[in-house]
Amino acid sequence: MAYARDFDIQIGERPTGPTNSMADIEGLSFGHVTLSDGSTQTGVTVVHPAPDSVFQTKCIAACHVINGFGKSIGLMQLEELGQLETPIVLTNTLSVGTASTALVKHMLAGHPAIGETTGTVNPIVMECNDGAFLNDIRGLHVSEEHVLQALARHDPQLAQGAVGAGTGMSSYGLKGGIGSASRVIGIGARSFTLAATTLCNMGRLPDLMVNGRPIGAEIQACQESGNNAELGSIIILLATDAPLTSRQLKRICKRATAGLARTGTQFGSGSGDVVLGFSTAGRLPHDAPDTPVLAMEMLHEDQLDHLFSTTIEAVEEAILNALFASKTTKGKHDRVRESLADWWLKLKK
């Protein structure tokens, strides 16, 4: 599996974390279930925000909707309360209901108080449509069991490319999928990490830019003309260990738009482009503490520019990593989406 840096493509100036992925945020873990068989090209990806119960000790979070052509579940309450209290599940558009039911069952199994001595739970499920080209989305191939299997996995590393929810995704007329990148930021005497993970299913081929190179136009010149409508979507997840408020995280989420734009997307009318960000610092107890006033750290507002530029770099590289890491895939009706890595080698100059 290849990533952008394997082709001497370096985005930005800030140093990466050890794995250059969201796995560089301490405490996070991941789960994929990949369904790849003929016209079935889909799956599930899970991000666990903490090693312990995120319901009992919630992460501060925020979201930003770039373009709202999407069917995600749970964002309204997350926006209102600024809290993330479940793992994040990614899947295809028509499997959102199935994934939500499975996630709720997972949370009920681990938390007997939900719906009894405390309130209900706010499941976070986010999606892109993999049925437009590669996957038989009408087949509803993702089952509750698949989601529960992904939730049961706590891999310390994040596999990228055509895996999990990224299995059947298309991006810029090429093979899309899961991508990730991280950056390390020194602020004063302390060091923080910010990472992006993207589920890429967006973009028009002629618009694709790789570190300023119009590679999409170069690829298109080698192909017969096709449908270049922007009908896809992207989910962008941001995680950091920097102490931030929900309001600050929302400001950071908005900057993801710039990283997305640098790869060439135009946020088409039919594109669901959504950003969710969370911090692993300053977690919030579910049960009211004996002392009703909580003392929490937060970065000074003057320091946010460091995280703004970091977010832009990480999102841009995460998208490119999704494109480079995703292998050429044949799906329904024998349709083929080619990997950017294959084209890059063909067009190498």
Residue, then its C-alpha position, 0 to 999 in steps of 0.5 A: m500500500a502506497y501513500a502520497r509521501d511514497f511518491d515524494i509528495q510532501i504537503g505543508e511544512r509541519p512534522t507528522g506524527p510517527t504513523n502520519s495518521m489518526a493513530d498518532i492520537e494516544g488512546l484512539s483505536f479503529g475497526h474495519v469490516t470490508l465487504s468486497d465481492g463482485s457487485t458488493q463493494t462496501g463496508v464499515t469503519v469505526v473510530h473509537p475516541a478513547p480506550d475507556s467509555v466515551f459515554q461515561t466520560k465524553c469528548i468535547a466535540a463540534c461539527h461543521v456542515i460544508n454542504g448538507f446533502g447528507k444523511s448523518i445521524g447524531l450531529m444535531q445533538l452534538e452541535e447543541l451540547g458539544q459532546l461526543e459520547t459514542p464511537i464514530v461509525l462510517t458506512n454507506t448512505l442506505s446503511v445508516g439506519t442499520a449502523s445506528t441500530a447496531l451502535v445503539k445495541h453496542m452502547l446498551a450492552g456496555h451501559p445498563a443505565i442507558g434508558e433506565t437510570t440515565g437518559t438515552v444515547n446519541p449515536i454518531v453515524m456518518e455516510c457517503n454514497d458508494g452506490a453511484f458506481l461500484n457498489d450494489i447499494r440497493g442490496l443493503h449488504v451491511s448488516e448489524e452484525h458487520v457493524l458490531q464486528a467493526l465496533a468490537r475491533h480496537d486496532p491501534q493502527l488505521a488501515q487506509g485505502a479501499v477498506g471498511a467504509g471506503t471499499g466502494m467509494s469513488s473520488y475525482g473519478l478515481k478510486g476513493g476510500i479512507g485516508s489519514a494524516s497527522r501533524v505535530i504542533g509545538i505551542g510554548a513548552r508543550s507539543f500537541t497532535l492533530a490528525a485528519t481521517t477522510l472518507c473520500n467520495m467526492g470531486r470531478l476528475p478534471d479538478l483534481m490537484v496534487n500539491g498544485r499539479p493538475i493531475g486530474a486534467e492530465i489523466q482526463a487527457c488520456q481517457e475518453s470523456g465521461n460524466n464529470a458531475e459532482l455528485g459525491s461527498i466527503i466525511i472529514l474527522l479531526a482529532t486532537d489532544a490539544p485542550l479546546t472548547s467546542r466553539q474552538l473546535k468548530r472554528i478548526c472544523k471550518r478550516a478543513t474546507a481549505g484543505l479540501a479545496r486544495t485538492g480541487t473539489q468545488f462542493g457540488s450541490g449534490s455533495g454531502d461534505v461534513v466535518l466532525g472534530f473532537s478533543t481527547a483532552g478535558r473530557l466531561p463526566h456524564d454523571a454530575p460531580d460533587t463539585p458542580v464547577l469543572a476546572m478545564e484547560m483551553l488554548h488561548e485564542d491567539q494560538l488557534d492559528h497553529l491548529f488552523s494551518t495544521t488542519i488544512e495540511a492534514v486534511e489535504e494529505a489525508i485526501l491524497n492518501a485515500l486516493f494513493a492507498s486505494k487499489t484499483t477496484k472492479g464493482k457492479h456492472d464490471r465498472v472499474r475505478e483506477s487508483l491514483a497510484d497507478w496513474w501517477l506512475k504512468l504519468k511520471k515525468 
